[in-house]
Amino acid sequence: MHAVHTPTYGAPHILELRELAAPQPGSGEVVVDVVASPVTAGDRRLRSADFPGFTALPGRLAIGLTGPRHAIQGTMFSGRIRALGEGVTEWSVGDAVFGAVDHGAWAEQLVVAADALAAVPAGVSFPDAAAVPYGAGTALYFLRDLADVQPGQRVLVLGAAGGVGRYAVQVAKHLGASVTAVCRSEQFDTLRQLGADELLDYRTDEPGAGGQRYDVVFDIAGASSFRRARPLLTDTGRYLTVYMSLDVLFWMAWTALTGGPRALTGVALDNDLATIAAMMADGSLRARVVQRFTGLAAVADAHRAAAVERDGEVMIDIAPAASLRAVG
């Protein structure tokens, strides 16, 4: 099989197409013929080892100090099951599935644990299914699990048009919240279609200018801080950020002790594919794939495109075009 090899950290040109032996499933595993896989901001960071601030050393220790510990990268995928390992009874050969892995998705075939998959819902295309686990999983973790968003609450999303922001708007609406999305005015139509109730242009509008307070401020763009967001929060409000820093860790500990508005951060380790699949099935969660590249040989071009794309996901169509249509 063919796979994309990352021999060292660096710019997209370092990515190489190599031929490797076809993988074999172990007990409790399946082999998936990969149909589609995106290039996310996280994927680009893993390729270049571009970790911000004090996370640089821990990041390198986690993925490889001098070079990638796992040379075949790619973290999200969709495809069809090719082979079953011993003890796998919940899937059949040919089933359409999607999921997320730590590495290995930029390949024609991928070995993955059988219990780390979800079925692609009927009517959902393979590229759309491949696009959602990271952004939707992160949004679910922060809004549902960390912030415990309840129906009727107000959620302000900073960076609402980004790879996590688009899903945060949809997840917050799914949880019953009223959503104010902060982005560029050119992106208003997209965010309105995804369910945003109010839209603010970060270049001209000031959140809370009319005295509005929010139960949750979700900063996905690194555009604020707990100190700056605190006046926007209700007495029991929560400030969420995906950017872990010493500052937010201090405020997280301090506000846990003192009460009032809270600062919260964390790492989404569980993508909750069952909930994501159910939301796609009922139409409350939609992907936005705006650029597609054909074949693994185009992965470097996909990385370059993803570095500047701000309006949707960049997808690599790994399988023939006939395989990419919606399931069911």
SENU-821727 format. One record per residue (C-alpha): x negated, y negated, z negated; residue in three letters. Coordinates in nm, 2 decimals. Each point is the difference from the previous one (the first is absolute). Last residue first. Example, Ala and Ser with C-alpha at 12.3 -4.5 7.8 and 13.67 -1.06 7.14 Angstrom:
<recs>
x,y,z,type
-1.37,0.11,-0.71,SER
0.14,0.34,-0.07,ALA
</recs>
This chain:
<recs>
x,y,z,type
2.69,-0.48,-0.22,GLY
-0.33,-0.17,-0.02,VAL
-0.08,-0.32,0.18,ALA
-0.24,0.01,0.30,ARG
-0.37,0.03,-0.05,LEU
-0.06,0.35,0.14,SER
0.07,-0.09,0.36,ALA
-0.28,-0.26,-0.02,ALA
-0.27,0.26,-0.05,PRO
-0.14,0.02,-0.35,ALA
-0.24,-0.25,-0.17,ILE
0.21,-0.31,0.03,ASP
-0.21,-0.24,-0.21,ILE
0.21,-0.27,-0.17,MET
-0.04,-0.36,-0.10,VAL
0.26,-0.11,-0.25,GLU
0.18,-0.33,0.00,GLY
-0.01,-0.38,0.01,ASP
-0.35,-0.08,-0.12,ARG
-0.23,0.15,0.26,GLU
-0.36,-0.14,-0.01,VAL
-0.20,0.29,-0.16,ALA
0.26,0.25,0.13,ALA
-0.10,-0.08,0.36,ALA
-0.36,0.07,-0.07,ARG
0.08,0.32,-0.17,HIS
0.22,0.11,0.29,ALA
-0.28,-0.07,0.24,ASP
-0.23,0.23,-0.21,ALA
0.27,0.27,0.00,VAL
0.05,0.01,0.38,ALA
-0.18,0.33,0.04,ALA
0.26,0.15,-0.24,LEU
0.27,-0.03,0.27,GLY
0.23,-0.27,0.11,THR
0.02,-0.33,-0.19,PHE
0.31,-0.16,-0.13,ARG
0.07,-0.35,-0.12,GLN
0.32,-0.14,-0.17,VAL
0.11,0.28,-0.23,VAL
0.25,-0.15,-0.24,ARG
0.13,0.28,-0.23,ALA
0.35,0.00,-0.14,ARG
0.14,0.08,-0.35,LEU
0.36,-0.04,-0.09,SER
0.11,0.20,0.30,GLY
0.15,0.30,-0.18,ASP
-0.26,0.24,0.13,ALA
-0.29,-0.24,-0.05,MET
0.11,-0.05,-0.37,MET
0.03,0.38,-0.05,ALA
-0.35,0.05,0.15,ALA
-0.15,-0.26,-0.22,ILE
0.17,0.15,-0.31,THR
-0.14,0.34,0.08,ALA
-0.34,-0.14,0.10,LEU
-0.06,-0.13,-0.35,ASP
-0.34,-0.16,0.10,ASN
-0.17,0.10,-0.33,ASP
-0.33,-0.17,-0.09,LEU
0.12,-0.36,0.02,ALA
-0.27,-0.19,-0.19,VAL
0.08,-0.25,-0.27,GLY
0.08,-0.36,-0.08,THR
0.22,-0.18,-0.25,LEU
0.02,-0.35,-0.15,ALA
0.30,-0.04,-0.24,ARG
0.23,-0.29,-0.08,PRO
0.07,-0.02,-0.37,GLY
-0.17,0.24,-0.25,GLY
-0.33,-0.07,-0.19,THR
-0.16,0.34,0.01,LEU
0.09,0.12,0.35,ALA
-0.05,-0.35,0.11,THR
-0.37,0.00,-0.11,TRP
-0.08,0.34,0.15,ALA
0.14,-0.08,0.34,MET
-0.14,-0.35,-0.02,TRP
-0.35,0.14,-0.05,PHE
0.05,0.26,0.28,LEU
0.12,-0.28,0.23,VAL
-0.32,-0.20,-0.06,ASP
-0.23,0.30,0.02,LEU
0.14,0.07,0.35,SER
0.24,0.25,0.16,MET
0.16,-0.13,0.31,TYR
0.33,0.17,0.06,VAL
0.17,-0.27,-0.21,THR
0.31,0.00,-0.21,LEU
0.13,-0.28,-0.22,TYR
0.29,0.12,-0.22,ARG
0.28,-0.22,-0.14,GLY
0.15,0.04,-0.35,THR
0.02,-0.37,-0.07,ASP
0.07,-0.07,0.36,THR
-0.30,-0.05,0.23,LEU
-0.08,-0.30,0.23,LEU
-0.20,-0.18,-0.27,PRO
-0.22,0.32,-0.04,ARG
-0.10,0.02,0.36,ALA
-0.30,-0.23,-0.02,ARG
-0.14,0.16,-0.32,ARG
0.08,0.35,0.13,PHE
-0.19,-0.07,0.32,SER
0.10,-0.10,0.35,SER
-0.06,0.06,0.37,ALA
-0.17,0.34,-0.02,GLY
0.23,0.10,0.28,ALA
0.20,0.27,-0.17,ILE
0.12,-0.21,-0.29,ASP
0.33,0.13,-0.13,PHE
0.17,-0.25,-0.22,VAL
0.28,0.17,-0.19,VAL
0.29,-0.12,-0.21,ASP
-0.01,-0.33,0.19,TYR
0.08,-0.36,-0.10,ARG
0.15,-0.27,0.23,GLN
-0.06,-0.36,-0.11,GLY
0.04,-0.14,0.35,GLY
-0.37,0.01,0.07,ALA
-0.02,0.36,-0.12,GLY
-0.20,0.12,0.29,PRO
-0.16,-0.30,0.19,GLU
0.07,-0.02,0.37,ASP
-0.23,-0.15,0.27,THR
-0.28,0.24,0.08,ARG
0.14,0.29,-0.20,TYR
0.31,0.00,0.22,ASP
0.29,0.11,-0.22,LEU
0.28,0.24,0.09,LEU
0.30,0.09,-0.21,GLU
0.22,0.32,0.00,ASP
-0.26,0.23,0.16,ALA
0.15,0.31,0.14,GLY
-0.24,0.15,0.26,LEU
0.18,-0.20,0.28,GLN
-0.07,-0.32,-0.20,ARG
-0.36,0.10,-0.03,LEU
-0.04,0.04,0.38,THR
0.19,-0.32,0.07,ASP
-0.21,-0.20,-0.25,PHE
-0.33,0.10,0.14,GLN
-0.07,-0.31,0.20,GLU
0.08,-0.20,-0.32,SER
-0.31,0.15,-0.16,ARG
0.04,0.21,-0.31,CYS
0.17,-0.01,-0.34,VAL
0.30,0.22,-0.04,ALA
0.27,-0.06,-0.26,THR
0.19,0.32,-0.09,VAL
0.32,0.05,-0.19,SER
-0.04,0.34,-0.17,ALA
0.21,0.32,0.03,GLY
-0.27,0.26,-0.01,LEU
0.03,0.05,0.38,HIS
-0.05,-0.38,0.04,LYS
-0.32,0.02,-0.20,ALA
-0.11,0.30,0.21,VAL
0.07,-0.19,0.33,GLN
-0.19,-0.31,-0.10,VAL
-0.28,0.20,-0.14,ALA
-0.02,0.20,0.32,TYR
-0.07,-0.31,0.21,ARG
-0.24,-0.12,-0.27,GLY
-0.22,0.31,0.00,VAL
-0.13,-0.04,0.35,GLY
0.04,-0.37,0.00,GLY
0.31,-0.22,0.08,ALA
0.09,-0.05,-0.37,ALA
-0.33,-0.15,-0.10,GLY
0.14,-0.14,-0.33,LEU
0.32,0.19,-0.08,VAL
0.24,-0.17,-0.25,LEU
0.25,0.24,-0.16,VAL
0.33,-0.11,-0.17,ARG
0.19,0.25,-0.21,GLN
0.36,0.10,0.09,GLY
-0.07,0.37,0.00,PRO
-0.31,0.10,-0.21,GLN
-0.37,-0.01,0.07,VAL
-0.19,0.22,-0.24,ASP
-0.32,-0.21,0.05,ALA
-0.26,0.29,-0.01,LEU
0.21,0.29,0.13,ASP
0.25,-0.16,0.23,ARG
-0.18,-0.31,0.13,LEU
-0.36,0.10,-0.02,PHE
0.03,0.37,0.08,TYR
0.27,-0.03,0.26,LEU
-0.20,-0.28,0.18,ALA
-0.31,0.21,0.00,THR
0.18,0.31,0.14,GLY
0.17,-0.21,0.27,ALA
-0.33,-0.15,0.11,GLY
-0.20,0.32,-0.01,TYR
0.26,0.26,0.11,PRO
0.17,-0.20,0.28,VAL
-0.19,0.00,0.33,ALA
-0.01,0.37,0.07,ALA
0.38,0.02,0.00,ALA
0.03,-0.28,0.25,ASP
-0.26,0.15,0.23,PRO
0.18,0.34,-0.01,PHE
0.34,-0.15,0.08,SER
0.29,0.00,-0.24,VAL
0.34,0.12,0.12,GLY
0.01,0.30,-0.23,ALA
-0.23,-0.05,-0.30,PRO
-0.36,0.11,0.02,VAL
-0.03,0.27,-0.26,ALA
-0.22,-0.07,-0.30,ALA
-0.35,0.12,-0.08,LEU
-0.23,0.02,-0.30,ALA
0.15,0.34,-0.12,ASP
-0.15,0.19,0.29,ALA
-0.35,-0.12,-0.08,ALA
-0.16,-0.14,0.32,VAL
-0.23,0.13,0.27,VAL
-0.01,-0.24,0.30,LEU
-0.02,0.06,0.37,GLN
-0.06,-0.24,0.29,GLU
-0.20,-0.22,-0.22,ALA
0.02,-0.35,-0.15,TRP
0.19,0.13,-0.30,ALA
-0.30,0.14,-0.19,GLY
-0.02,-0.21,-0.32,HIS
0.18,-0.07,-0.33,ASP
0.33,0.13,0.13,VAL
0.34,-0.14,0.08,ALA
0.31,0.16,0.14,GLY
0.22,0.09,0.29,PHE
0.18,0.31,0.13,VAL
0.17,0.15,0.30,ALA
0.04,0.37,-0.04,ASP
-0.15,0.21,0.28,GLY
-0.12,0.29,-0.21,VAL
0.23,0.02,-0.31,SER
-0.01,-0.17,-0.33,TRP
0.11,0.08,-0.36,GLU
-0.15,0.35,-0.01,THR
-0.37,-0.06,-0.02,VAL
-0.16,0.28,-0.20,GLY
-0.29,0.07,0.22,GLU
-0.07,-0.28,0.25,GLY
0.23,-0.11,0.27,LEU
-0.09,-0.10,0.36,ALA
0.08,-0.27,0.25,ARG
0.23,-0.24,-0.19,ILE
0.10,-0.29,0.21,ARG
-0.12,-0.36,-0.04,GLY
-0.01,-0.32,-0.20,SER
-0.30,-0.17,-0.15,PHE
-0.14,-0.23,-0.27,MET
-0.36,-0.01,-0.14,THR
-0.25,-0.01,0.28,GLY
-0.37,0.10,-0.05,GLN
-0.21,0.29,0.12,ILE
-0.34,-0.08,-0.15,ALA
0.10,0.08,-0.36,HIS
-0.27,-0.11,-0.24,ARG
-0.04,-0.31,0.21,PRO
-0.35,-0.15,-0.03,GLY
-0.24,-0.14,-0.25,THR
0.21,0.02,-0.32,LEU
0.28,0.22,0.12,GLY
0.38,-0.04,-0.04,ILE
0.05,-0.04,-0.37,ALA
-0.35,-0.13,-0.09,LEU
0.03,-0.25,0.28,ARG
0.33,-0.13,-0.14,GLY
-0.13,-0.01,-0.36,PRO
-0.30,-0.21,0.12,LEU
0.21,-0.25,0.21,ALA
0.29,-0.03,-0.24,THR
-0.16,-0.29,-0.18,PHE
0.07,-0.23,0.29,GLY
0.17,0.13,0.31,PRO
-0.06,0.34,0.16,PHE
-0.11,0.01,0.36,ASP
-0.13,0.36,0.04,ALA
0.02,-0.05,0.38,SER
0.20,0.30,0.10,ARG
0.18,0.02,-0.34,LEU
0.10,-0.36,0.03,ARG
0.13,0.05,0.35,ARG
0.21,0.30,-0.12,ASP
0.14,-0.21,-0.29,GLY
0.11,-0.28,0.24,ALA
0.18,0.27,0.20,THR
-0.08,0.18,0.32,VAL
0.30,0.22,0.08,PRO
0.03,0.38,0.07,SER
0.21,0.18,0.26,ALA
0.06,0.35,0.13,VAL
-0.22,0.21,-0.23,VAL
0.03,0.37,0.05,ASP
0.04,0.10,-0.36,VAL
-0.17,0.29,-0.17,VAL
0.17,0.12,-0.32,VAL
-0.12,0.05,-0.36,GLU
0.12,0.20,-0.30,GLY
-0.28,0.26,0.04,SER
-0.25,-0.12,0.25,GLY
0.07,-0.13,0.35,PRO
-0.26,0.03,0.28,GLN
-0.16,-0.30,0.17,PRO
-0.09,0.00,0.37,ALA
-0.38,-0.03,0.04,ALA
-0.11,-0.35,0.09,LEU
-0.04,-0.21,0.31,GLU
-0.11,-0.36,-0.06,ARG
0.13,-0.35,0.08,LEU
-0.22,-0.26,-0.16,GLU
0.08,-0.31,-0.21,LEU
-0.31,-0.23,-0.04,ILE
0.15,-0.25,0.23,HIS
0.27,-0.09,-0.25,PRO
-0.24,-0.19,-0.23,ALA
-0.20,0.16,-0.27,GLY
-0.03,0.28,-0.26,TYR
-0.17,0.32,0.13,THR
0.07,0.31,0.21,PRO
0.37,-0.06,0.04,THR
0.12,0.29,0.22,HIS
0.33,-0.01,0.19,VAL
0.13,0.35,0.07,ALA
0.04,0.23,0.29,HIS
0.10,0.37,-0.03,MET
</recs>
